[in-house]
Amino acid sequence: MNKPVDTHLPLADARRLTQRVHFERDGTVTIASGKVDLGQGISTALAQIAAEELGVPLDKVRILQASTAYSPDEGVTSGSLSIQDGGKGLRKACAELRELLKCSGKRSYWELEVAGDIPAAAPEKPPAEYRIVGKSVPRLELPAKIAGKPSYVQDIVLPGMVHARILRPPRPFAKLVSIPDYPGLLRDGSFAAVLAAREEDAIEAAKKLGAKAVWSDGPRMPDDIYGWLKSHATENNVAKEKADAAAKAQGVKRLQAEYRKPFICHASIGPSCAVARMDGERLEVWSQTQGIFGLRQEIAMVLGLPEEQIVVHHAEGAGCYGHNGADDVALDAALIARMAKGRAVRLQWTRENEFAWEPYGPAMVVALDAHLDTQGNIVSWRHDLWSNGHTHRPGRANQPVLIAAGELAQPCERAPAIDPPLPSGGAQRNAIPGYEFPDLLVMHHYVRESPVGGSSLRSLGAYGNVFGIESFMDELAAAANADAVEFRLRHLKDPRGRAVVETAVQKSKWAQWRRAEGRGHGIGYARYKNIGGYCAVVAEVEATHELRVTRLVAVVDVGLPVNPDGVANQVEGGCVQATSWALKEAWRPGAVTWDEYPILKFSEAPPVEVHIVRNELPSLGAGECMMGPTVAAIANALHDALGVRVRELPFTPDRIAAAINA
C-alpha cells in the first residue's frame, strides 16, 4: 500500500523536465500540471508562467488536462496553493529549459534533446523583466465553453456506454435490508445501482427501486449539534500558547463570547458525475476530482487493484471550492464498471444524491475569552474551538474514506476526517489570531465521531475562526471605547496586514460613512492560514425585513498577481459565496432541494470592489483568503446597523429578530 500523498513537496516531481513540458511538432508547447482547473482559471495563469519563463508567445502554450498517466503528482488542488506551489515547480522547469537552450547552441526549444532532471541551478527571470506575468489576459478555456463545446465530464461519451443511477438510504450509515430484483440491478452488500442503455430509463428504474428498497435505521442528527460537539471532543490539543501571567494580571475588563457555524453544503449548481471503463484488469476513470493521484490510491485500495492498473483523468465539472461529491461518485462509477462486464459506465448523481451525500463543511463552535487593561489593550486572549476534522479526501490515509467503501458486502473500515497540521490546519486554520497579544492560548478540541460526513469546504476552519475572531475584535473595541479600525491597527504589527486594512478603509471611504436607520458598515481582516494571502473587507448593509449586503470592498495582497483579472475574479466570487453562507446557508437533515437549502440569488448579490496591493513578492493563493473577512465584515456591519450582535450563522431574519428580542 502506498503512503499518503505528501502535498507539501511541490517540487518533488518538478525535477523531471520531460514530465512537465513538451515541445510539439506543430510549434506549440504543452504543459502537464498536477493541479486541476475547477473554473478558477489557474490553467491560464500557469500558461502565463510557462510562456514568460520560456520566452515564447502565450498563444503557443497549451495546458493538458491532468491525468495520472502523465502529470506530475502535486497532491490535491486545494488550499490556494496552485500558483504558490504548482506555479513554482513549473517556473523552475521552464527556467532550466531556457538555460539549456542558451547553452546548447540550438536555435529553438524544438531542436533540444532534454535529459530529464532539473539541476535546480538555472536562474529564473527577475520580475522586473516580466512581460506576460502580471498582466491581465483573457481566460484560455472560456471560448470553448461560451461556444457550448463539450468540455465537462457530463459531456463524455464512450463507445457502448451505459448509464447508471445509484441507490442510497434516506439517512447516512443505514444498511440495505432488501431490494426486489430488477433488470440492470447491480448489488454488492448495501452498495446498489441500476444500469440502462438510456439515461431516462436508468432514472425511472432508480425511482421504482428506491420506493421498494428497505433500509435499516441509521444514526440521527443531534437536535443541538453545537452542544453535541462540545460534549464529544476526543482530543484537546494546544495549537498555540504564549503564557505571560504578569500581562494577564493587568486585565481589568473581561469579555467572553461564543460563535457558531453550521454544516454548510458545497451546493454546486451541477451535481457530481463520473465515467469509468474497465477493460480486463485495467481501469480508466474520468472525474472532476481535485486530486487525481489520491483518488487513484483510494480506488486501488477498495477494488484491490495495483495502482499502475488504474488511470484517473481529470475532467471539469460544476465548479467547487472544497471536497464535494466528485470523489464519491468516481468510486461509485469504478465499482459499477467492475460489475458491468467491460461496458463503459456514466454515473450522474441526482440533486437529491448531492444534497444528501456530499461531504458537508463541518459545523464549528468557537469560544473566545479576553482581558483588556486600563488603556483598552488586549493583554490576554483564549480561543477554544470544537469541530470534526475538515479533511476527508482520498489519498491522505491508509484507509479509504469514500462512502461506497463502507457499503460493500466486505466493507472497508473508513478512516475518520482529519485535520492537517498547522500552519495549514483544518478546523484550527486561522484560529491563531494575526494580532499581537502578550498572553495567548489557542485550544483545538477535535471531535472524531460525526453524525454526518464532512470534509473540506472553501477555507476550511478559517471561515468560522475569522468570523469569531473579527466579531470579537469589534466587541472588544466597543468595550475599550475605541474605533474598530484603530483598535485593530493598535494590535496588528505585520506591515502588509496593516496596508490592506488601511487601503480598505481608504477605498471604502470609511471616514465619510453617514449613519442612518437600518444601515451599517463593518470591517474584517485576516491573513489566510497566517502564511498566505492578506485580505481586508469592508461591508455595507441594510437591515429591513431581511439583511441585505449593499456593497463589499475587498483589498488583497497576494504577492505578485500572475493574472490580476483572475485574482479579481477569485476575490469577487469568494465574496459573493461568503455572503451567501453568511445570509442563507445551513444544511439540515432532509434538505434536498434549493427551497430547503437556499443560496444567494443573482438579484441579491452585492456589488464587489476589488483592489489588489501589487508588489513583486512571491505569489500567494487568491482563492480562499476573502471568506472569513467577508462574513466578519457582514457580522460587524449588522451590529452597526441594528445594535445587536448575532453570533450564530447564518444571519436569517428569524435569528436577527431573536437577537433583538433577547
ZIZISUL-V100476 format. One record per backbone hydrogen bond with DSSP energy under -0.5 kcal/mol. NH is the residue of the N-H (numbers start at 1). CO is the residue of the C=O. If there is no record, write none. Layout:
NH_CO / NH_CO
//
This chain:
5_395 / 7_5 / 9_6 / 12_9 / 15_11 / 16_13 / 17_15 / 17_116 / 19_16 / 20_16 / 20_17 / 21_17 / 22_30 / 24_22 / 24_28 / 27_24 / 29_60 / 30_22 / 31_62 / 32_20 / 33_31 / 38_36 / 44_41 / 45_41 / 46_42 / 47_43 / 48_44 / 49_45 / 50_46 / 51_47 / 52_48 / 53_49 / 54_50 / 55_51 / 56_51 / 60_57 / 61_58 / 62_29 / 64_31 / 64_62 / 68_312 / 70_67 / 71_67 / 74_72 / 77_290 / 78_76 / 81_78 / 85_81 / 86_81 / 87_82 / 89_85 / 90_86 / 91_87 / 92_88 / 93_89 / 94_90 / 95_91 / 96_92 / 97_93 / 98_94 / 99_95 / 100_96 / 101_97 / 102_98 / 103_99 / 104_100 / 104_101 / 105_101 / 111_108 / 112_109 / 114_112 / 118_15 / 119_117 / 129_126 / 130_127 / 134_562 / 135_132 / 135_562 / 145_141 / 146_142 / 147_143 / 148_145 / 149_144 / 153_316 / 155_152 / 156_153 / 161_158 / 162_344 / 163_196 / 164_346 / 165_194 / 167_192 / 174_171 / 177_175 / 177_214 / 178_214 / 185_182 / 186_193 / 188_191 / 190_407 / 191_188 / 191_407 / 192_167 / 192_190 / 193_186 / 194_165 / 195_184 / 196_163 / 202_198 / 203_199 / 204_200 / 205_201 / 206_202 / 207_203 / 208_204 / 209_205 / 210_206 / 211_207 / 212_208 / 212_209 / 213_209 / 214_178 / 216_175 / 225_223 / 228_224 / 229_225 / 230_226 / 231_227 / 232_228 / 232_229 / 234_446 / 235_446 / 237_235 / 237_444 / 239_237 / 239_442 / 240_442 / 242_440 / 248_244 / 249_245 / 250_246 / 250_247 / 251_248 / 252_372 / 253_372 / 255_370 / 257_368 / 259_366 / 260_647 / 261_364 / 264_361 / 274_347 / 275_286 / 276_345 / 277_284 / 279_277 / 279_282 / 280_278 / 281_279 / 282_279 / 283_281 / 283_309 / 284_277 / 285_311 / 286_275 / 287_285 / 287_313 / 288_273 / 295_291 / 296_292 / 297_293 / 298_294 / 299_295 / 300_296 / 301_297 / 302_298 / 303_299 / 304_300 / 305_300 / 309_306 / 310_307 / 311_283 / 313_285 / 313_311 / 314_66 / 315_287 / 316_151 / 322_320 / 323_456 / 324_322 / 327_324 / 329_325 / 330_326 / 331_327 / 332_328 / 333_329 / 334_330 / 335_331 / 336_332 / 337_333 / 338_334 / 339_335 / 339_336 / 340_336 / 340_337 / 342_337 / 343_340 / 345_276 / 346_162 / 347_274 / 347_345 / 348_164 / 348_346 / 349_272 / 349_347 / 354_350 / 355_351 / 356_352 / 357_353 / 358_354 / 360_358 / 360_453 / 361_264 / 362_455 / 364_261 / 365_386 / 366_259 / 367_384 / 368_257 / 369_382 / 370_255 / 371_380 / 372_253 / 373_377 / 376_373 / 379_371 / 379_377 / 380_371 / 381_439 / 382_369 / 383_441 / 384_367 / 385_443 / 386_365 / 387_445 / 388_363 / 389_447 / 391_418 / 396_393 / 405_402 / 406_402 / 406_403 / 407_404 / 408_404 / 411_408 / 411_409 / 412_405 / 414_412 / 415_400 / 418_391 / 424_421 / 425_421 / 429_426 / 431_428 / 433_431 / 436_491 / 437_435 / 439_379 / 440_242 / 441_381 / 442_240 / 443_383 / 444_237 / 445_385 / 445_443 / 446_235 / 446_444 / 447_387 / 448_446 / 455_360 / 458_321 / 460_457 / 461_426 / 462_459 / 463_460 / 465_461 / 466_462 / 467_463 / 468_464 / 469_465 / 470_466 / 471_467 / 472_468 / 473_469 / 474_470 / 475_471 / 476_472 / 477_473 / 478_474 / 479_475 / 480_476 / 481_478 / 482_477 / 487_483 / 488_484 / 489_485 / 490_486 / 491_487 / 491_488 / 492_488 / 493_491 / 498_494 / 499_495 / 500_496 / 501_497 / 502_498 / 503_499 / 504_500 / 505_501 / 506_502 / 507_503 / 508_504 / 509_506 / 510_505 / 512_509 / 513_510 / 515_513 / 518_641 / 519_516 / 520_541 / 522_539 / 524_537 / 526_535 / 528_526 / 528_533 / 530_527 / 531_528 / 532_528 / 534_557 / 535_526 / 536_555 / 537_524 / 538_553 / 539_522 / 540_551 / 541_520 / 542_548 / 543_518 / 544_542 / 544_546 / 548_542 / 550_540 / 550_548 / 551_540 / 552_607 / 553_538 / 554_552 / 554_609 / 555_536 / 556_611 / 557_534 / 558_559 / 560_617 / 561_559 / 562_560 / 566_563 / 567_563 / 568_564 / 569_565 / 570_566 / 571_567 / 572_568 / 573_569 / 574_570 / 575_571 / 576_572 / 577_573 / 578_574 / 579_575 / 580_576 / 581_577 / 582_578 / 583_579 / 584_580 / 585_580 / 587_263 / 591_588 / 592_590 / 597_593 / 604_601 / 605_601 / 605_602 / 607_550 / 609_552 / 610_608 / 611_554 / 613_556 / 613_611 / 614_612 / 615_559 / 620_558 / 621_80 / 627_624 / 629_625 / 630_626 / 631_627 / 632_628 / 633_629 / 634_630 / 635_631 / 636_632 / 637_633 / 638_634 / 639_635 / 640_636 / 641_637 / 642_638 / 643_639 / 646_644 / 647_645 / 649_260 / 650_582 / 651_582 / 652_650 / 656_652 / 657_653 / 658_654 / 659_655 / 660_656 / 661_657 / 662_658
//
